Amino acid sequence: MLWTIWRAILFDFFRLLLLTTAVVVATIVFATTIKPLADGKITAGQAIRFMGLAIPPMLSYALPFAAGFSATLTYHRIASENEATAIYAGGISHKKFLFPMLVCGVLIGG
């Protein structure tokens, strides 16, 4: 039963993490491209290439924020649908309930 709960939590978390990371990285990369493009230092074609080259460094800034936001949304959904109450009533402790996010936090932080 515990593996089923962890798998469901991690599935929701990684789905939201992928979506949130994509949105945050796209926003940051677009914002960093505007200034050189507006100053006329790069053309439209170079701006697209610049955006592609700026994605990997921006992931290091965006991933921790996206992970925190995704974890918050995942546990909010679980709490708002009373799944957390059912989990606690089933005898699963807070520590075991939060274990998937602890593992993800260590992996993303490392």
TINUTI-598367 format. One line per 10 residues: number of its first residue (from 1); for each residue x, z, y of N, C-alpha, C. Coordinates in steps of 0.02 Angstrom, whole numbers. Example, Ala and Ser with C-alpha at 12.3 -4.5 7.8 and 13.67 -1.06 7.14 Angstrom:
BEGIN
1) 660:390:-284:615:390:-225:660:390:-165 ~ 642:354:-112:684:357:-53:645:394:2 $
END
This chain:
BEGIN
1) 41:0:-60:0:0:0:43:0:63 ~ 98:37:60:141:41:119:172:-27:136 ~ 191:-65:84:220:-131:97:169:-178:128 ~ 107:-172:109:54:-214:137:45:-200:211 ~ 45:-137:229:38:-118:299:98:-142:339 ~ 158:-131:313:218:-152:349:219:-228:357 ~ 199:-264:304:199:-337:309:149:-361:362 ~ 91:-330:365:42:-349:416:66:-333:486 ~ 98:-275:495:125:-256:560:180:-305:581 ~ 225:-320:535:281:-365:551:257:-436:564 $
11) 206:-458:528:179:-525:540:152:-530:611 ~ 112:-482:631:85:-481:700:141:-476:751 ~ 189:-433:738:244:-423:785:284:-487:794 ~ 304:-520:740:345:-579:746:307:-638:776 ~ 242:-642:763:201:-694:794:200:-684:869 ~ 188:-623:891:187:-608:963:257:-614:993 ~ 308:-595:955:377:-599:980:396:-672:994 ~ 378:-716:949:394:-787:959:359:-814:1020 ~ 295:-799:1027:257:-824:1084:282:-794:1150 ~ 293:-729:1151:315:-696:1212:385:-718:1232 $
21) 429:-724:1184:497:-747:1199:497:-817:1227 ~ 457:-861:1198:454:-929:1224:429:-931:1296 ~ 378:-892:1311:351:-892:1379:401:-862:1429 ~ 432:-806:1411:478:-773:1456:540:-816:1468 ~ 568:-845:1415:627:-887:1422:611:-950:1463 ~ 555:-981:1450:536:-1040:1488:528:-1024:1562 ~ 499:-966:1577:490:-946:1647:557:-933:1680 ~ 601:-897:1647:667:-881:1676:708:-944:1685 ~ 708:-988:1635:748:-1050:1640:721:-1094:1696 ~ 655:-1099:1702:626:-1139:1755:644:-1110:1823 $
31) 643:-1043:1829:659:-1011:1893:733:-1022:1911 ~ 778:-1022:1862:848:-1033:1878:863:-1105:1895 ~ 821:-1151:1873:832:-1222:1886:806:-1243:1955 ~ 760:-1207:1982:728:-1227:2045:777:-1232:2103 ~ 820:-1182:2111:866:-1180:2169:913:-1240:2170 ~ 951:-1256:2117:994:-1315:2120:956:-1380:2128 ~ 896:-1383:2098:855:-1443:2104:830:-1451:2176 ~ 810:-1397:2208:785:-1401:2276:840:-1416:2326 ~ 901:-1393:2312:958:-1407:2356:985:-1477:2347 ~ 963:-1513:2297:987:-1581:2286:1053:-1583:2248 $
41) 1074:-1529:2219:1137:-1527:2182:1131:-1560:2113 ~ 1071:-1561:2086:1060:-1593:2021:998:-1638:2026 ~ 997:-1689:1983:939:-1734:1982:888:-1708:1931 ~ 833:-1743:1925:780:-1722:1879:805:-1724:1806 ~ 842:-1776:1789:870:-1781:1721:920:-1726:1707 ~ 961:-1711:1756:1009:-1656:1748:975:-1589:1745 ~ 918:-1583:1778:880:-1520:1777:854:-1506:1707 ~ 830:-1558:1673:807:-1549:1604:865:-1528:1559 ~ 922:-1560:1568:981:-1542:1528:1004:-1471:1544 ~ 1002:-1453:1608:1021:-1386:1630:974:-1333:1598 $
51) 911:-1349:1596:863:-1303:1564:879:-1294:1490 ~ 895:-1348:1456:913:-1343:1385:975:-1302:1374 ~ 1024:-1310:1418:1086:-1272:1411:1078:-1199:1432 ~ 1029:-1184:1473:1019:-1116:1497:977:-1073:1450 ~ 946:-1103:1400:903:-1065:1355:941:-1013:1315 ~ 997:-1029:1281:1031:-977:1241:1054:-915:1281 ~ 1084:-923:1340:1102:-862:1376:1042:-822:1400 ~ 988:-855:1415:928:-820:1439:894:-782:1383 ~ 906:-801:1321:877:-764:1265:902:-692:1262 ~ 965:-682:1282:992:-614:1281:957:-569:1331 $
61) 931:-597:1384:893:-557:1433:820:-550:1413 ~ 792:-602:1386:720:-604:1373:700:-570:1308 ~ 742:-573:1257:723:-548:1191:707:-473:1190 ~ 746:-429:1222:727:-358:1220:661:-344:1256 ~ 648:-376:1311:585:-366:1346:527:-394:1306 ~ 537:-452:1276:484:-482:1235:470:-439:1174 ~ 522:-410:1144:512:-368:1086:473:-304:1103 ~ 490:-274:1159:452:-215:1181:380:-230:1195 ~ 368:-286:1228:300:-306:1244:261:-323:1181 ~ 294:-357:1134:261:-375:1071:244:-314:1029 $
71) 290:-266:1027:277:-205:989:219:-166:1020 ~ 217:-165:1086:162:-130:1120:95:-164:1105 ~ 93:-230:1108:31:-265:1094:11:-258:1020 ~ 59:-258:976:43:-250:905:11:-183:890 ~ 43:-130:914:15:-63:902:-48:-50:942 ~ -55:-83:999:-118:-76:1037:-176:-107:998 ~ -164:-165:968:-217:-196:929:-235:-153:869 ~ -184:-125:836:-197:-82:778:-237:-20:799 ~ -219:9:855:-255:69:878:-325:53:903 ~ -334:-3:937:-400:-19:965:-450:-39:911 $
81) -426:-64:854:-471:-81:800:-477:-25:748 ~ -453:34:767:-457:95:725:-421:88:658 ~ -374:41:654:-335:36:593:-285:93:588 ~ -262:117:645:-214:173:645:-248:236:618 ~ -311:247:636:-348:304:610:-355:300:534 ~ -368:240:510:-374:230:437:-307:241:402 ~ -254:219:434:-187:228:405:-170:302:401 ~ -183:338:455:-169:410:455:-214:447:406 ~ -276:425:400:-322:457:352:-301:443:280 ~ -265:388:270:-240:371:204:-178:410:184 $
91) -153:452:229:-97:495:212:-29:468:232 ~ -28:416:272:36:387:295:56:421:360 ~ 118:444:363:142:482:421:158:435:479 ~ 167:465:538:186:427:597:254:393:586 ~ 298:428:553:365:401:542:363:338:500 ~ 324:339:447:318:280:404:280:224:438 ~ 233:243:481:193:194:518:235:156:569 ~ 283:191:600:325:160:652:390:132:624 ~ 403:139:560:465:117:530:480:43:540 ~ 431:-4:534:447:-74:545:475:-89:615 $
101) 448:-55:665:473:-67:733:542:-36:744 ~ 556:18:709:622:48:712:674:0:684 ~ 659:-30:628:705:-78:597:713:-139:642 ~ 658:-165:669:663:-223:714:702:-206:777 ~ 693:-146:804:730:-125:863:805:-122:850 ~ 824:-96:792:895:-93:776:923:-163:766 ~ 886:-207:733:911:-276:722:916:-315:787 ~ 866:-309:830:868:-345:894:920:-315:940 ~ 926:-249:940:977:-216:982:1048:-230:960 ~ 1056:-244:896:1124:-257:869:1143:-328:881 $
END
